[in-house]
Amino acid sequence: MKKHLIVILLLLFVLTLAGCTAKESGGTQQGQKTADNSGNEEQESVQGSKEDPAVDASKEDQEDPQKEDETSNEQEKSKKSKKKSEKEKKDSAQKKAAKPALNPDTVVYAEEEVVTTATVNVRKAPSTDSEVYQAVPRRSSFTRTADDGTWSAVKVGDQEYFIASEYLQLASEVTDNGHLVVIDAGHQAQGNSEQEPIGPGASETKAKVASGTSGCVTGLNEYELTLQVSLKLQEELEARGYQVIMVRTSHDVNISNSERAAVANNAGADAFIRVHANGADDSGEHGILTICPTSANPYMGNLYNECRSLSECVLDGAVNATGANKKYIWETDSMSGINWCTVPVTIVEMGFMTNPTEDQNMADGGYQQQLAQGMADGLDAYFGD
């Protein structure tokens, strides 16, 4: 019995010892597993910390090309700016080198006395793009030293300047009496109702130009009559030694009243004669009158005395030559064709086209010639010739 008990106790001891050994073995394996896991976590943590610089490096790699592009663009802009500056300097040098000059193939060198045939610009070089040294009036005298057919070199003091050759005439060839008259045949075939100021800087406007009236018997249009008489006046004046410029020589034009004045102004006219015919509701109205500005004209009142004298002389001349009724001189500041003038001007109303007798008279070539001769007589008187 004791032996059995001893055997049982030994078996229990062995079994108990075996169980403890198994637990230790399992614990060791679990510890190793935990240690392994801890090692993996550390490795992952290390790998994670190693990835951060890589990410940053990647970002830096992405930013660098943009910076390089900006630097490249700035360098490119700098190059372009430098090239532009160099080109501008080169163009400037070329312009200086290519200063306008007289045509060497056509230029003729000779000293001769010349006079200007109109108000002209004296320029620093033979080109319309050249700076204007001064503007001189008609009949200004110069010594010409060279002429290429387009431009002439002239002396002004000790300096050389240039004038367009077409506006110069040899002083020895001047055969006129020295007076320039601009003739404006009033109206035109088609009127222009567009508005223009009645004078420089005026707020008030008028139609640019009208087609005029017509003969109550003959049906002759005013624009036709005025040109017929104006051409006769031109011929008469040129025969007397005047230089004449016509504003128009045909009916198919479109020239406003201010533009007509500009023709006389630009030419430096000694007198501007504007030829018209009258009209009235009363068919009994008849006679010749002239028109000039008032002394208080805000646009060209400084020319009142000259305009008044011109109007008187031409009116008297026309009346004396034709025997027509002498009406009066109408002073008014309502005429844009007067207000825009910078030269002495008068408007001649030759008669009333609404009057049967005067309408027929003015349509007659012989009477037209008398009108032309009378106006020419008036100009002679005005200039004291």
Secondary structure, DSSP 8 states (H G I E B T S, - for coil): -HHHHHHHHHHHHHHHHHHHHHHHHHHHHHHHHHHHHHHHHHHHHHHHHHHHHHHHHHHHHHHHHHHHHHHHHHHHHHHHHHHHHHHHHHHHHHHHHT-----TTT-EEEEEEEEESS-EEEESSSSTTS-EEEEE-TT-EEEEEEE-SSEEEEEETTEEEEEEGGGEEEGGG--S-S-EEEEEE---SS-EEEEEESSTT-S-EEEEE----B-TTT--BHHHHHHHHHHHHHHHHHHTT-EEEES-SSSS----HHHHHHHHHHHT-SEEEEEEEE--SSTT---EEEEE--TT-TTTGGGHHHHHHHHHHHHHHHHHHH---EEEEEE-S--HHHHT-SS-EEEEEEEETTSHHHHHHHHSHHHHHHHHHHHHHHHHHHHT-
